[in-house]
Amino acid sequence: MLLILPLIIPGLAAVIMLFANKRPVFHRVTTTIASLMMVIVSIIIVRRVYNNGVLVTNIGDWPAPFGISVVYDMLSAMLVLTTSIILFFVTIYSFQSIGLERERYFYHPMMLFMIMGINGAFTTGDIFNMFVFFEVFLIASYVLLTIGSSRIQLREGFKYLIVNVISSNILVLGIGYLYSVVGSVNMADIQVKLANYDGNLSVITLIGAVIMFVFLTKAAIFPLYFWLPDSYNAPPIPILAAFGALLTKVGVYALMRTYSLFFSLDFNYISTFLVVLSILTIIIGSIGALASYDLKMVVIYNIIIAIGFIVIAVAMLDLDGMLGSIYYLIHDMIIKTALFLLVGFIIYRTGKVNAKEIHGLMSVHPVAGWFFFLAGLSLAGVPPFPGFFGKVYIVKSLFLNEYYISGIVILFSSLVILYSIMRLFIQVFFGAPADLEDLKPIKYDKLLFSAIGLVVVSIIFGLGADLLYPYFEFAAQTLTDPSIYSEYIMGVE
């Protein structure tokens, strides 16, 4: 029962809110309680996985590969915990930012349905159910993207819808092709059968290309990132923060899981392909971050850079690479949310999104200014922030695998990230002191509570990185040695 609570809690809370109709206060209280319950449950699951190994429950007591399996290895458990923490802070932030009209039209239930789908994608042991959970959170995200019905939301929502409908159809085809070859959709069973596969490997490579195309599209890798910047720029800040922290990361997780279990047979070819795409993604993201003074767009392009970092580490498929990718994945989810919430505070307070039109906020909001500074350092991976540990392992893996130029690109792009954020920090918080009469008289205690809270979580994560290392090593070992994952589900070694 414990293992399915991260799915039941948000789903049940969302249904209750739908029946409660348009009652914003009740929605706020219910979502806050649900998010706190998920944090507590997720912490318990992380500890149990660490103490007992991979945890599995089979729905209806049907054994794998016939039944539906919910699987928690350490990677899944940590991602569910991180998602729950982000939901809590975004929910608190929403109280003063999303607006009563959006709350009346089921903003909170849609957010919980989205989280249910994301947690399902992180924990399913069945690739077809991964597709199902993708559709659950995508349907909720369609509503969130267009809630409020502004012109830009409807335009970008249509683009977002078309891209995801097409990619979802391609994913179904890829799963169908895979089933035709191995006769199973259970991921552990597929891994066991492919490990002993003596057929034509080119068929598996083709199927892998189809499935990876979908996950790379959802992760926004080059050249499939085109849908992300404008689509993420359209909704209000709380929705943007949740999207930026979680949605692309589900695509990355799906790539990590399927690549390590299924498609590493033709390792050198796939690895080189992913490295090239990752480097191009980092370059495009860096150009976008440097070219813009739009507060939201700079952080959005930094999402694209981070995707490149994570995927290039996954491509190495060794312990250092996977350690780096997991460290950086968790770190990026937390700090991107914090930065979006801080950017949102600046926009709500000033009414402006162009950094060139803002100055001197340090005289009015020094706490927000210095926490923005700390968030920028964390994003760039300056020690002792957690991004540093991720990049150390990523660069180490690239150098050990003789991808020297790629390692240098990672290091150089870290300077680009630092410059892009520090440029905003100096422009917005320094210069002539801001005039209080020019600032909007909004309530912002909950806005700053959430933003500062997540920066503090990031700092604690960085300072405690050594203590957390055994957890991350366990998560990386499951990816580099797929038999660990399979033996817990299928009972084979």
C-alpha positions as CSV (number, residue, x, y, z in Angstrom):
1,M,0.0,0.0,0.0
2,L,2.8,2.4,0.9
3,L,4.3,2.2,-2.6
4,I,1.2,3.4,-4.4
5,L,0.4,6.3,-2.0
6,P,2.4,8.8,-4.1
7,L,-0.2,8.0,-6.8
8,I,-3.3,7.7,-4.7
9,I,-2.7,10.8,-2.6
10,P,-2.7,13.4,-5.4
11,G,-5.3,11.5,-7.5
12,L,-7.7,11.2,-4.6
13,A,-7.2,14.8,-3.4
14,A,-7.8,16.0,-7.0
15,V,-11.0,14.1,-7.3
16,I,-12.2,15.4,-3.9
17,M,-11.5,19.0,-5.0
18,L,-13.5,18.4,-8.2
19,F,-16.5,17.4,-6.2
20,A,-16.0,20.3,-3.9
21,N,-16.6,22.6,-6.9
22,K,-15.2,26.2,-7.0
23,R,-13.9,26.7,-3.4
24,P,-10.4,28.1,-3.6
25,V,-9.7,28.0,0.2
26,F,-10.6,24.3,0.4
27,H,-8.5,23.6,-2.7
28,R,-5.5,25.3,-1.1
29,V,-5.8,23.5,2.2
30,T,-6.3,20.1,0.4
31,T,-3.4,20.6,-1.9
32,T,-1.1,21.7,0.9
33,I,-2.0,18.7,3.1
34,A,-1.6,16.3,0.1
35,S,1.8,17.7,-0.8
36,L,3.0,17.4,2.8
37,M,1.7,13.8,3.1
38,M,3.6,13.0,-0.2
39,V,6.8,14.4,1.2
40,I,6.5,12.3,4.4
41,V,5.6,9.1,2.4
42,S,8.5,9.7,0.0
43,I,11.0,10.1,2.7
44,I,9.9,6.7,4.2
45,I,10.1,5.1,0.8
46,V,13.7,6.4,0.2
47,R,14.8,5.0,3.5
48,R,13.2,1.6,2.9
49,V,14.8,1.4,-0.6
50,Y,18.2,2.2,0.9
51,N,17.8,-0.4,3.7
52,N,16.0,-3.2,1.7
53,G,16.9,-2.7,-2.0
54,V,14.5,-2.2,-4.9
55,L,10.8,-2.3,-3.7
56,V,8.1,-3.8,-5.9
57,T,4.4,-4.2,-5.6
58,N,2.3,-6.0,-8.2
59,I,-1.2,-4.6,-8.6
60,G,-3.9,-7.3,-8.0
61,D,-1.1,-9.8,-7.0
62,W,-0.5,-10.7,-10.6
63,P,3.2,-11.6,-10.8
64,A,5.6,-10.0,-13.3
65,P,5.6,-9.9,-16.3
66,F,1.8,-10.5,-16.4
67,G,0.7,-7.9,-13.8
68,I,1.2,-4.2,-13.5
69,S,4.3,-3.5,-11.4
70,V,5.1,-0.4,-9.3
71,V,8.8,-0.3,-8.8
72,Y,10.9,1.9,-6.6
73,D,14.6,1.8,-7.1
74,M,16.6,4.6,-5.5
75,L,16.4,6.8,-8.6
76,S,12.6,6.6,-8.7
77,A,12.3,7.1,-4.9
78,M,14.5,10.2,-5.0
79,L,12.6,11.7,-7.9
80,V,9.3,11.2,-6.3
81,L,10.6,12.9,-3.1
82,T,12.0,15.8,-5.1
83,T,8.7,16.2,-7.0
84,S,6.8,16.2,-3.7
85,I,9.0,18.9,-2.2
86,I,8.6,21.0,-5.4
87,L,4.8,20.6,-5.3
88,F,4.6,21.8,-1.7
89,F,6.6,25.0,-2.4
90,V,4.9,25.8,-5.7
91,T,1.5,25.3,-4.0
92,I,2.4,27.9,-1.2
93,Y,3.7,30.3,-3.9
94,S,0.4,29.9,-5.8
95,F,-1.7,31.4,-3.0
96,Q,-0.5,34.9,-3.8
97,S,0.3,34.5,-7.5
98,I,-2.0,32.3,-9.5
99,G,-5.2,34.3,-9.0
100,L,-8.6,33.4,-7.6
101,E,-10.1,33.0,-11.1
102,R,-7.6,30.2,-12.0
103,E,-8.1,28.6,-8.7
104,R,-11.9,28.5,-9.2
105,Y,-11.3,26.8,-12.5
106,F,-9.5,23.9,-11.0
107,Y,-5.8,24.9,-11.0
108,H,-5.1,22.9,-7.9
109,P,-6.8,19.6,-9.0
110,M,-5.0,19.8,-12.4
111,M,-1.7,20.3,-10.7
112,L,-2.3,17.2,-8.6
113,F,-3.4,15.2,-11.6
114,M,-0.2,16.2,-13.3
115,I,1.9,15.2,-10.3
116,M,0.1,11.8,-10.1
117,G,1.0,11.2,-13.8
118,I,4.6,12.2,-13.2
119,N,5.0,10.0,-10.1
120,G,3.4,7.1,-12.1
121,A,5.9,7.6,-14.9
122,F,8.8,7.6,-12.4
123,T,7.6,4.4,-10.7
124,T,6.0,2.1,-13.3
125,G,7.8,-1.1,-14.2
126,D,5.8,-1.4,-17.4
127,I,6.7,0.6,-20.5
128,F,3.2,0.7,-21.8
129,N,2.0,2.1,-18.5
130,M,4.8,4.6,-18.7
131,F,3.0,5.8,-21.9
132,V,-0.3,5.9,-20.0
133,F,1.1,8.0,-17.2
134,F,2.7,10.3,-19.8
135,E,-0.7,10.9,-21.1
136,V,-2.2,11.5,-17.7
137,F,0.3,14.3,-16.8
138,L,0.2,15.7,-20.4
139,I,-3.6,16.0,-20.3
140,A,-3.4,17.9,-17.0
141,S,-0.5,20.0,-18.4
142,Y,-2.6,21.0,-21.4
143,V,-5.2,22.4,-19.0
144,L,-2.6,24.2,-16.9
145,L,-0.9,25.7,-19.9
146,T,-4.1,27.2,-21.2
147,I,-5.9,28.0,-17.9
148,G,-6.8,31.7,-18.1
149,S,-7.2,31.6,-21.9
150,S,-4.9,34.5,-22.8
151,R,-4.0,34.7,-26.4
152,I,-0.4,33.6,-25.9
153,Q,-1.5,30.7,-23.8
154,L,-3.9,29.4,-26.4
155,R,-1.4,29.8,-29.2
156,E,1.5,28.1,-27.4
157,G,-0.9,25.5,-25.9
158,F,-1.9,24.5,-29.4
159,K,1.8,24.1,-30.4
160,Y,2.5,22.1,-27.2
161,L,-0.6,19.9,-27.9
162,I,0.4,19.1,-31.5
163,V,4.0,18.2,-30.6
164,N,3.0,15.9,-27.7
165,V,0.1,14.2,-29.6
166,I,2.5,13.4,-32.5
167,S,5.3,12.2,-30.2
168,S,2.8,10.1,-28.1
169,N,1.6,8.3,-31.2
170,I,5.2,7.6,-32.2
171,L,5.8,6.2,-28.7
172,V,2.8,3.8,-29.1
173,L,4.3,2.6,-32.4
174,G,7.7,2.1,-30.8
175,I,6.2,0.1,-27.9
176,G,4.2,-2.0,-30.4
177,Y,7.4,-2.8,-32.4
178,L,9.2,-3.7,-29.2
179,Y,6.4,-6.0,-28.1
180,S,6.4,-7.7,-31.5
181,V,10.1,-8.6,-30.9
182,V,10.2,-9.6,-27.2
183,G,6.6,-10.4,-26.4
184,S,6.5,-8.3,-23.3
185,V,6.0,-4.7,-22.0
186,N,7.4,-5.3,-18.5
187,M,10.7,-3.5,-18.5
188,A,12.5,-6.0,-16.3
189,D,11.3,-8.8,-18.5
190,I,12.3,-6.9,-21.7
191,Q,15.8,-6.4,-20.2
192,V,16.2,-10.1,-19.5
193,K,15.0,-11.2,-22.9
194,L,17.2,-8.6,-24.7
195,A,20.2,-9.6,-22.7
196,N,19.9,-13.1,-24.2
197,Y,18.7,-11.8,-27.6
198,D,20.5,-13.6,-30.5
199,G,18.5,-12.0,-33.4
200,N,19.2,-9.1,-35.6
201,L,20.5,-6.2,-33.5
202,S,19.7,-3.7,-36.2
203,V,16.0,-4.3,-35.4
204,I,16.6,-3.4,-31.8
205,T,18.6,-0.4,-32.8
206,L,15.8,0.8,-35.0
207,I,13.2,0.3,-32.2
208,G,15.5,2.1,-29.8
209,A,15.8,5.0,-32.2
210,V,12.0,5.3,-32.4
211,I,11.5,5.3,-28.7
212,M,14.4,7.5,-27.9
213,F,13.2,10.0,-30.5
214,V,10.0,10.4,-28.4
215,F,11.9,10.8,-25.1
216,L,14.4,13.2,-26.5
217,T,11.5,15.3,-27.9
218,K,9.9,15.4,-24.5
219,A,13.3,16.2,-22.9
220,A,13.8,19.0,-25.5
221,I,17.1,17.9,-26.8
222,F,18.5,19.5,-30.0
223,P,17.0,19.8,-32.6
224,L,13.7,18.8,-30.9
225,Y,13.8,21.7,-28.4
226,F,11.9,24.2,-30.6
227,W,8.6,23.8,-28.8
228,L,9.9,24.5,-25.3
229,P,10.9,28.2,-24.9
230,D,7.7,29.9,-26.1
231,S,5.4,27.2,-24.6
232,Y,7.0,27.5,-21.2
233,N,7.0,31.3,-21.4
234,A,3.2,31.4,-21.8
235,P,1.6,30.3,-18.4
236,P,1.8,32.1,-15.0
237,I,5.0,31.6,-12.9
238,P,3.8,28.8,-10.6
239,I,2.8,26.7,-13.7
240,L,6.1,27.6,-15.5
241,A,8.1,26.6,-12.4
242,A,6.4,23.2,-12.2
243,F,6.8,22.6,-15.9
244,G,10.4,23.7,-16.0
245,A,11.3,21.6,-13.0
246,L,9.4,18.4,-13.9
247,L,8.1,17.9,-17.4
248,T,11.4,17.7,-19.3
249,K,12.9,15.7,-16.5
250,V,10.3,13.0,-17.0
251,G,11.6,12.7,-20.6
252,V,15.1,12.5,-19.3
253,Y,14.2,9.8,-16.7
254,A,12.4,7.7,-19.4
255,L,15.6,8.0,-21.5
256,M,17.8,7.0,-18.6
257,R,15.6,4.0,-17.8
258,T,15.0,2.6,-21.2
259,Y,18.5,3.3,-22.5
260,S,20.2,1.5,-19.6
261,L,17.7,-1.5,-19.7
262,F,17.1,-2.0,-23.4
263,F,19.2,0.0,-25.9
264,S,22.8,-0.1,-24.8
265,L,23.5,-3.2,-27.0
266,D,25.0,-1.1,-29.8
267,F,26.7,1.1,-27.2
268,N,29.3,3.0,-29.2
269,Y,27.0,4.1,-31.9
270,I,24.2,5.3,-29.6
271,S,26.6,6.9,-27.2
272,T,28.3,9.0,-29.9
273,F,24.9,10.1,-31.3
274,L,23.7,11.2,-27.8
275,V,27.0,13.1,-27.1
276,V,26.7,15.1,-30.4
277,L,23.1,16.0,-29.7
278,S,23.9,17.0,-26.1
279,I,26.7,19.3,-27.1
280,L,24.5,21.0,-29.7
281,T,21.8,21.3,-27.1
282,I,24.2,23.0,-24.7
283,I,25.5,25.4,-27.4
284,I,21.9,26.4,-28.4
285,G,20.9,26.9,-24.8
286,S,23.9,29.0,-24.1
287,I,23.3,31.2,-27.1
288,G,19.6,31.7,-26.0
289,A,20.6,32.5,-22.4
290,L,23.2,35.1,-23.5
291,A,21.0,36.7,-26.2
292,S,18.0,37.5,-23.9
293,Y,17.3,40.0,-21.1
294,D,13.9,38.5,-20.5
295,L,14.0,37.2,-17.0
296,K,11.9,34.1,-17.7
297,M,13.6,33.3,-21.0
298,V,17.1,33.3,-19.6
299,V,16.1,30.7,-17.0
300,I,14.1,28.7,-19.7
301,Y,17.2,28.5,-21.9
302,N,19.2,27.3,-18.9
303,I,16.7,24.4,-18.8
304,I,17.9,23.4,-22.2
305,I,21.6,23.6,-21.2
306,A,20.9,21.4,-18.2
307,I,19.2,18.8,-20.4
308,G,22.4,18.7,-22.5
309,F,24.5,18.1,-19.3
310,I,22.3,15.3,-18.1
311,V,21.9,13.4,-21.4
312,I,25.6,13.6,-22.2
313,A,26.4,11.9,-18.9
314,V,23.7,9.3,-19.5
315,A,25.4,8.5,-22.8
316,M,28.5,7.4,-21.0
317,L,26.6,4.6,-19.2
318,D,29.3,4.2,-16.6
319,L,29.1,4.8,-12.8
320,D,30.7,8.2,-12.9
321,G,28.4,9.4,-15.7
322,M,25.3,8.1,-14.0
323,L,26.3,9.6,-10.7
324,G,26.8,12.9,-12.3
325,S,23.6,12.8,-14.2
326,I,21.5,11.9,-11.1
327,Y,23.2,14.5,-8.9
328,Y,22.7,17.2,-11.6
329,L,19.1,16.0,-12.3
330,I,18.0,16.4,-8.7
331,H,19.9,19.6,-8.2
332,D,18.5,21.2,-11.4
333,M,14.9,20.3,-10.5
334,I,15.2,22.1,-7.2
335,I,17.2,25.2,-8.2
336,K,15.3,25.8,-11.4
337,T,12.1,26.0,-9.4
338,A,13.7,28.4,-7.0
339,L,15.0,30.6,-9.7
340,F,11.6,30.7,-11.5
341,L,9.9,31.6,-8.2
342,L,12.4,34.4,-7.6
343,V,12.0,35.7,-11.1
344,G,8.2,35.6,-10.6
345,F,8.6,37.6,-7.4
346,I,10.6,40.3,-9.3
347,I,8.0,40.3,-12.1
348,Y,5.0,40.6,-9.8
349,R,6.7,43.3,-7.8
350,T,7.8,45.4,-10.7
351,G,5.3,44.5,-13.4
352,K,8.2,44.1,-15.9
353,V,10.0,41.1,-17.5
354,N,12.9,42.8,-19.2
355,A,15.8,43.1,-16.9
356,K,17.0,46.3,-18.6
357,E,13.9,48.1,-17.3
358,I,14.5,47.1,-13.6
359,H,17.1,48.4,-11.2
360,G,18.0,48.9,-7.6
361,L,15.8,46.3,-6.0
362,M,18.6,45.5,-3.5
363,S,17.6,48.7,-1.6
364,V,14.1,47.4,-1.1
365,H,14.5,43.6,-1.1
366,P,18.0,42.7,0.0
367,V,17.0,39.2,1.2
368,A,15.5,38.4,-2.2
369,G,18.6,39.8,-3.9
370,W,21.1,37.7,-2.0
371,F,19.1,34.6,-2.3
372,F,18.9,35.2,-6.1
373,F,22.7,35.5,-6.0
374,L,23.0,32.2,-4.1
375,A,20.6,30.5,-6.6
376,G,22.7,31.7,-9.5
377,L,25.9,30.3,-7.9
378,S,24.1,27.0,-7.3
379,L,22.8,26.9,-10.9
380,A,26.3,27.4,-12.2
381,G,27.7,24.6,-10.0
382,V,30.0,26.7,-7.8
383,P,31.2,24.7,-4.8
384,P,29.8,23.7,-2.3
385,F,26.5,23.8,-4.2
386,P,25.1,20.5,-5.5
387,G,25.6,21.3,-9.2
388,F,29.3,21.2,-8.6
389,F,29.3,17.5,-7.6
390,G,27.2,16.6,-10.6
391,K,29.5,18.4,-13.0
392,V,32.6,16.9,-11.4
393,Y,31.4,13.4,-12.1
394,I,30.1,14.3,-15.6
395,V,33.4,15.8,-16.6
396,K,35.4,13.0,-15.0
397,S,33.3,10.4,-17.0
398,L,33.8,12.3,-20.3
399,F,37.5,12.5,-19.8
400,L,37.8,8.9,-18.8
401,N,35.9,7.9,-22.0
402,E,38.2,10.3,-24.0
403,Y,35.5,12.8,-24.9
404,Y,37.9,15.6,-24.0
405,I,36.3,18.3,-26.2
406,S,32.9,17.6,-24.7
407,G,34.3,17.9,-21.2
408,I,35.8,21.3,-22.1
409,V,32.4,22.4,-23.5
410,I,30.7,21.5,-20.2
411,L,33.3,23.5,-18.2
412,F,33.0,26.5,-20.5
413,S,29.2,26.4,-20.6
414,S,29.3,26.6,-16.8
415,L,30.8,30.0,-17.1
416,V,28.1,31.0,-19.6
417,I,25.4,29.9,-17.0
418,L,27.1,31.9,-14.3
419,Y,27.4,35.0,-16.5
420,S,23.8,34.8,-17.7
421,I,22.4,34.8,-14.2
422,M,24.9,37.2,-12.6
423,R,24.1,39.7,-15.4
424,L,20.5,39.6,-14.4
425,F,21.4,39.9,-10.7
426,I,23.5,43.0,-11.2
427,Q,21.1,44.6,-13.6
428,V,18.0,44.0,-11.4
429,F,19.3,44.5,-7.9
430,F,22.0,47.2,-8.3
431,G,22.1,50.6,-9.9
432,A,20.0,53.6,-8.8
433,P,17.7,52.6,-5.8
434,A,14.3,51.5,-6.8
435,D,11.4,53.9,-6.2
436,L,8.8,52.4,-3.9
437,E,6.1,54.3,-5.8
438,D,7.0,52.4,-9.0
439,L,6.6,49.0,-7.3
440,K,3.3,47.1,-7.3
441,P,1.8,46.9,-3.8
442,I,1.4,43.1,-3.7
443,K,1.5,40.6,-0.8
444,Y,4.7,38.6,-1.2
445,D,5.5,36.8,2.0
446,K,4.5,33.4,0.6
447,L,6.3,34.2,-2.7
448,L,9.5,34.7,-0.8
449,F,8.9,31.9,1.6
450,S,8.7,29.4,-1.3
451,A,11.6,30.8,-3.3
452,I,13.9,31.1,-0.3
453,G,12.8,27.7,1.0
454,L,13.9,26.0,-2.2
455,V,17.3,27.8,-2.2
456,V,17.8,26.6,1.4
457,V,17.0,23.0,0.3
458,S,19.6,23.4,-2.5
459,I,22.2,24.6,0.0
460,I,21.5,21.8,2.4
461,F,21.7,19.3,-0.5
462,G,25.1,20.7,-1.5
463,L,26.5,20.7,2.1
464,G,25.2,17.2,2.7
465,A,26.3,15.8,-0.7
466,D,28.9,13.5,1.0
467,L,26.3,12.1,3.4
468,L,23.9,11.5,0.5
469,Y,26.5,9.9,-1.7
470,P,25.5,6.3,-0.8
471,Y,22.0,7.0,-2.0
472,F,23.2,8.4,-5.3
473,E,25.7,5.6,-5.7
474,F,22.9,3.0,-5.2
475,A,20.8,4.8,-7.8
476,A,23.6,4.9,-10.3
477,Q,24.4,1.2,-9.8
478,T,20.9,0.2,-10.7
479,L,21.3,2.0,-14.0
480,T,24.8,0.7,-14.8
481,D,23.9,-2.8,-13.8
482,P,20.3,-3.5,-15.1
483,S,20.3,-7.0,-13.6
484,I,19.9,-5.3,-10.2
485,Y,16.6,-3.9,-11.4
486,S,15.5,-7.0,-13.1
487,E,16.2,-9.5,-10.4
488,Y,14.0,-7.8,-7.9
489,I,11.1,-7.8,-10.2
490,M,11.5,-11.1,-12.1
491,G,13.5,-13.0,-9.5
492,V,16.3,-13.8,-11.9
493,E,20.0,-13.1,-11.7
